Amino acid sequence: MQRDGGFAEYIAVPQEKLYRARLTPKELCLVEPLTVGFHAVARGTVTAEDAVAIFGCGGVGLGAVAAASLCGARTVCVDDRKMELARMAGGAQTINSDREPLHQRLLELTDGRGPDVVIEAVGAPATFRAAVEEVAFTGRVVYIGYAKEPVSYETRLFVQKELDVLGSRNAQPEDFRAVIELLEARKFPVDQVVSLIVGLDEAPDALRSWSENPSRFQKIQVCLD
């Protein structure tokens, strides 16, 4: 950004902060949000032996879905509307949290144990608590979202289950490289995730529509040309 509020034609960036990518603008706009989900999977040390539940299948959550799937883990995607998109991103099973009993379905899909790893990508008190309640004994909980109000827990679950609870923020270089490789291989539903493309002059109306009815949109791409 220039000081007058306009856009600069050139910017200076350290070479080590640049990543070579053969991607379209639509694909490029997904790199950063997907890396956040990839980093959460790395924080949870997800392996092919794990059952992983991802709470929230927005852009970041879908990154976690794709990354866990690439690790060979059994992925269970929990959301209230994005079931088909979650499956396209690599989700093996889905739970519609508005229509299905979460606890019962998670036990059914994990042989009665609960998921080995729960990745929370919503940032709501209810899902913060559910992550700890639903994860298996000796499981790992990774929080990406953060609630905008205090969250109360049944603290005995931390001790009785011997849980590892981790926070996850941003991403590492290896996450960027992995996401770029995924997108270059055309193994992610880019066209379905970027649900609207608008010019800069249309951006205010598009963002207003998203704010009023977020369920209508997945990702909005703003083109400057």
C-alpha positions in Angstrom: 0.0 0.0 0.0 1.2 3.5 -0.7 0.8 6.2 1.9 -2.0 7.9 0.0 -4.1 4.7 0.2 -3.4 3.6 -3.4 -1.8 0.3 -4.5 2.0 0.2 -5.2 3.1 -1.2 -8.5 6.2 -2.7 -6.9 7.2 -3.9 -3.5 10.5 -5.2 -2.1 10.4 -8.7 -0.4 13.3 -10.8 0.9 14.1 -13.6 -1.5 13.6 -16.2 1.2 10.0 -15.1 1.6 9.2 -16.0 -2.0 7.9 -19.3 -3.3 7.9 -20.3 -6.9 4.4 -21.5 -8.1 2.8 -22.3 -11.4 -0.7 -21.3 -10.3 -3.6 -19.1 -11.6 -4.7 -16.1 -9.6 -7.7 -18.1 -8.3 -5.4 -20.8 -7.1 -2.9 -18.4 -5.6 -5.5 -16.7 -3.4 -6.1 -20.0 -1.7 -2.5 -20.7 -0.8 -2.3 -18.7 2.5 -5.6 -19.9 4.1 -4.8 -23.6 3.2 -1.4 -23.4 4.7 -2.9 -22.5 8.1 -4.8 -25.8 8.0 -1.7 -27.7 6.9 0.2 -26.2 9.8 -2.5 -27.4 12.3 -2.2 -30.9 11.0 1.6 -30.7 11.5 1.1 -29.4 15.0 -1.1 -32.4 15.8 1.5 -34.8 14.5 -1.1 -36.5 12.4 -0.2 -39.9 10.9 -1.9 -42.6 8.8 -2.8 -44.4 12.0 -5.0 -41.5 13.2 -8.7 -40.7 12.9 -8.9 -37.0 12.7 -12.0 -34.9 13.2 -12.0 -31.4 11.7 -14.6 -29.0 13.2 -15.3 -26.3 10.6 -14.9 -26.7 6.8 -14.2 -23.1 5.7 -11.0 -22.2 3.8 -8.7 -23.0 6.8 -10.6 -26.1 7.8 -10.5 -27.5 4.3 -6.7 -27.0 4.4 -6.7 -29.3 7.5 -9.0 -31.8 5.7 -6.6 -31.9 2.7 -3.5 -32.2 4.8 -4.8 -34.9 7.0 -6.0 -36.8 4.0 -2.6 -36.5 2.4 -1.1 -38.0 5.6 -3.3 -41.1 5.1 -5.4 -40.3 8.2 -9.1 -41.2 8.4 -10.8 -37.8 8.2 -14.2 -36.9 9.7 -15.4 -33.5 8.7 -17.9 -31.7 11.0 -19.9 -28.7 9.7 -23.5 -27.6 9.2 -23.6 -27.2 5.4 -20.3 -27.9 3.5 -20.4 -31.7 3.4 -19.9 -32.1 -0.4 -17.1 -29.6 -0.4 -15.4 -31.4 2.5 -15.5 -34.7 0.6 -14.1 -33.1 -2.5 -11.2 -31.8 -0.4 -10.4 -35.3 0.9 -12.8 -35.9 3.7 -13.6 -39.6 4.1 -16.7 -39.1 6.3 -18.9 -36.2 7.2 -21.2 -35.2 10.1 -23.8 -32.5 9.6 -23.7 -30.9 13.0 -27.2 -29.4 12.6 -28.9 -32.7 11.8 -26.8 -35.5 13.4 -25.8 -36.2 17.0 -22.1 -35.4 17.1 -21.1 -37.6 20.0 -22.9 -40.7 18.7 -21.7 -40.3 15.1 -18.1 -39.7 16.1 -18.1 -42.9 18.2 -19.7 -44.8 15.3 -17.0 -43.6 12.9 -14.1 -44.3 15.2 -14.9 -47.8 16.5 -16.1 -46.3 19.8 -12.9 -44.6 20.7 -13.4 -41.0 19.5 -11.0 -39.3 17.2 -7.3 -39.4 17.9 -7.0 -35.8 16.9 -9.5 -33.0 16.8 -8.7 -29.8 14.9 -11.0 -26.9 15.8 -11.3 -24.3 13.0 -14.5 -22.6 14.1 -13.6 -20.4 17.1 -16.9 -20.9 19.1 -17.2 -21.8 22.8 -19.3 -24.8 21.9 -16.8 -26.3 19.5 -13.9 -25.4 21.9 -15.6 -27.6 24.5 -16.7 -30.3 22.1 -13.1 -30.8 21.0 -12.0 -31.8 24.5 -15.1 -33.8 25.1 -15.0 -35.8 21.9 -11.3 -36.5 21.5 -10.1 -40.0 22.4 -8.1 -40.7 25.6 -4.4 -39.7 25.1 -5.6 -37.7 22.1 -4.5 -34.3 20.7 -6.6 -31.2 20.3 -5.4 -28.5 18.0 -7.1 -25.1 18.1 -6.9 -22.8 15.1 -9.9 -20.6 15.8 -10.2 -18.6 19.0 -13.4 -17.7 20.7 -14.3 -14.0 21.2 -15.4 -14.7 24.8 -14.2 -16.7 27.8 -14.7 -20.5 27.5 -15.4 -22.7 30.5 -14.2 -26.3 30.5 -14.7 -29.4 32.5 -11.1 -29.5 33.5 -11.1 -33.1 34.7 -11.1 -34.2 31.0 -7.7 -32.7 30.5 -6.3 -34.9 33.3 -8.4 -38.0 33.0 -7.9 -38.3 29.3 -4.2 -37.2 29.4 -4.7 -34.8 26.5 -2.2 -32.8 24.5 -3.8 -29.4 23.8 -2.1 -27.2 21.2 -2.6 -23.9 19.6 -1.8 -23.4 15.9 -1.2 -20.0 14.2 -0.1 -19.1 10.7 2.2 -21.5 8.8 5.8 -22.6 8.1 7.7 -22.6 4.8 7.1 -26.4 4.4 3.4 -25.8 4.6 3.6 -23.3 1.8 5.5 -25.7 -0.3 3.1 -28.5 0.4 0.0 -26.4 -0.5 1.6 -25.2 -3.7 2.4 -28.7 -4.7 -1.2 -29.8 -3.9 -2.6 -27.0 -6.1 -0.2 -27.5 -8.9 -1.3 -31.2 -9.0 -4.9 -30.0 -9.3 -6.0 -32.1 -6.4 -8.1 -29.5 -4.6 -11.6 -28.2 -5.6 -10.5 -24.6 -6.4 -13.5 -23.7 -8.5 -16.0 -24.8 -5.9 -14.1 -23.1 -3.0 -13.8 -19.7 -4.8 -17.5 -19.1 -5.1 -17.4 -15.5 -6.4 -15.0 -13.4 -8.4 -15.5 -9.6 -8.5 -13.7 -6.5 -9.6 -12.4 -3.9 -7.1 -15.4 -1.7 -7.7 -17.8 -4.5 -6.9 -16.0 -5.6 -3.7 -17.9 -3.4 -1.2 -21.3 -4.9 -2.3 -19.9 -8.4 -2.4 -18.5 -8.1 1.1 -21.7 -6.6 2.3 -23.6 -9.5 0.9 -21.2 -12.0 2.5 -21.6 -10.2 5.9 -25.4 -10.4 5.7 -25.6 -14.0 4.5 -22.2 -15.8 4.9 -23.7 -19.2 4.0 -24.1 -18.1 0.4 -20.4 -17.8 -0.1 -17.2 -19.8 0.4 -14.4 -17.6 -0.8 -14.6 -14.2 -2.6 -11.8 -13.3 -4.9 -11.3 -9.6 -5.7 -9.5 -8.9 -9.0 -7.6 -5.7 -9.3 -7.4 -5.7 -13.1 
